[in-house]
Amino acid sequence: MTAATHAASAQFLRETEIRRGFELLYFGQSNLSRVTDAALEAHRLGRAHHRALYFIARKPGLSVSELLRLLAITKQSLGRVLGELSERGLVESRSDDRDARKRLLRLTAEGAALEARLYQLVRERLARAYQAAGPEAVAGFWTVLESLVPESDRAMIRALGDR
């Protein structure tokens, strides 16, 4: 049964409806992640590397501390991910001109090309899903997702901007 044939009931806060939404979020995210797995594997990279590449591409000059907050992982995990991306020539860092302690991140040309290929795989699937759902459903979906994000984190998301 598809979402089109199974519209949310007027009882959308019932246990079965909430579980259905949770399951759809889980399987949707899992499938989006899996579409990039083969390309990542070819580079001996994982999903954490992909998330880092994505956010650095979204905001060139992102600081390590900003990326740490966006990814919500430990410093040790991020250090490992950034170290591997740097060793492979995908990410470079430099000191901030105003604060030498602050490290700013950018993708190299090779890193940008890889991120663009990975993004295209996800983009194609999201575009098809958005087209099938229509603009009102997409707006509702975004509202639901934004409502899942704590108010204190929404400014961080807005700061990524529309590039």
C-alpha positions in Angstrom: 0.0 0.0 0.0 1.5 3.4 -1.0 1.1 6.7 0.9 -1.2 7.8 -1.9 -3.6 4.9 -1.2 -3.2 5.2 2.5 -3.8 8.8 3.5 -3.3 9.8 7.1 -6.4 9.3 9.0 -8.2 11.9 11.0 -6.7 9.9 13.9 -3.1 10.7 12.9 -2.0 10.8 16.5 -3.0 7.2 17.2 -0.3 4.6 17.9 -0.5 2.9 14.6 -0.3 6.1 12.6 2.8 7.3 14.6 4.4 4.0 14.2 3.7 4.0 10.5 5.3 7.5 10.2 8.4 6.4 12.2 8.8 3.3 10.0 8.5 5.3 6.8 11.1 7.8 8.1 13.4 4.9 8.9 13.0 3.0 5.6 13.1 6.2 3.5 16.4 7.3 5.2 17.8 3.8 5.0 17.1 3.7 1.2 18.5 7.1 0.6 21.7 6.2 2.4 22.0 2.9 0.6 21.9 4.6 -2.8 25.3 6.2 -2.0 26.9 3.2 -0.3 28.4 1.7 -3.5 30.0 5.0 -4.5 31.3 5.5 -1.0 32.6 1.9 -0.9 34.6 2.4 -4.1 36.5 5.1 -2.2 36.6 3.1 1.0 34.5 5.7 2.8 31.4 5.4 4.9 28.3 7.3 5.7 30.0 9.5 8.3 32.4 10.6 5.6 29.4 11.4 3.3 27.7 13.5 5.9 30.9 15.5 6.5 31.4 16.0 2.7 27.8 17.1 2.3 27.9 19.8 5.0 31.3 21.1 4.0 30.0 21.4 0.5 26.9 23.2 1.7 29.0 25.8 3.7 32.6 26.1 2.5 34.7 27.6 5.2 32.7 25.7 7.9 34.6 25.4 11.1 35.4 22.1 12.7 33.4 23.1 15.7 30.4 23.9 13.5 30.7 20.6 11.7 30.9 18.8 15.1 27.7 20.5 16.1 25.9 19.7 12.8 26.9 16.0 12.9 26.4 15.6 16.7 29.2 13.1 16.9 32.2 12.9 19.2 35.4 14.9 18.6 37.3 11.7 18.3 34.9 10.3 15.6 35.0 13.6 13.7 38.8 13.7 13.9 39.0 10.2 12.4 36.6 11.2 9.6 38.4 14.5 8.8 41.8 12.8 9.0 40.8 10.2 6.4 39.2 12.8 4.1 42.3 15.0 4.3 44.7 12.1 3.7 42.7 11.2 0.5 42.8 14.8 -0.7 39.1 15.4 -0.4 39.1 18.0 2.3 41.5 20.7 3.3 41.6 22.9 6.4 43.2 26.2 7.1 43.4 28.6 10.1 40.9 31.3 10.3 42.5 34.7 9.6 40.8 36.2 12.7 41.4 33.2 15.1 44.3 30.9 14.4 42.9 28.3 16.7 39.8 27.9 14.5 40.1 25.4 11.6 38.0 26.2 8.5 37.1 23.3 6.1 36.8 23.3 2.3 36.4 20.5 -0.2 39.2 20.1 -2.7 38.2 19.8 -6.4 38.3 16.0 -6.0 36.2 16.2 -2.9 33.7 18.5 -4.5 33.3 16.2 -7.5 32.7 13.2 -5.2 30.2 15.0 -3.1 28.4 16.2 -6.3 28.2 12.6 -7.6 26.8 11.4 -4.2 24.3 14.2 -4.0 23.1 13.6 -7.5 22.2 10.0 -6.5 20.1 11.3 -3.6 18.7 14.2 -5.5 17.2 12.0 -8.3 15.3 10.0 -5.8 14.1 12.9 -3.7 13.0 14.8 -6.9 10.9 11.8 -8.0 9.4 11.4 -4.6 8.6 15.2 -4.4 7.1 15.1 -7.8 4.9 12.2 -7.0 3.7 13.8 -3.7 3.1 17.3 -5.0 3.9 20.7 -3.5 1.4 20.7 -0.6 2.6 17.3 0.6 6.2 18.3 0.3 5.5 21.5 2.3 3.7 19.3 5.0 6.6 16.9 5.0 9.1 19.7 5.6 6.9 21.1 8.4 6.9 17.7 10.1 10.7 17.3 9.7 11.4 20.8 11.0 9.1 20.2 13.9 11.3 17.2 14.9 14.3 19.5 15.1 14.6 21.2 18.5 14.0 24.9 18.3 17.6 25.5 19.6 19.0 23.7 16.5 16.8 25.4 13.8 19.1 28.4 13.5 22.0 26.1 12.8 20.0 24.6 9.9 18.9 28.1 8.6 22.6 29.1 8.7 23.4 26.5 6.0 21.4 28.8 3.6 20.1 28.2 0.2 23.1 28.0 -2.1 
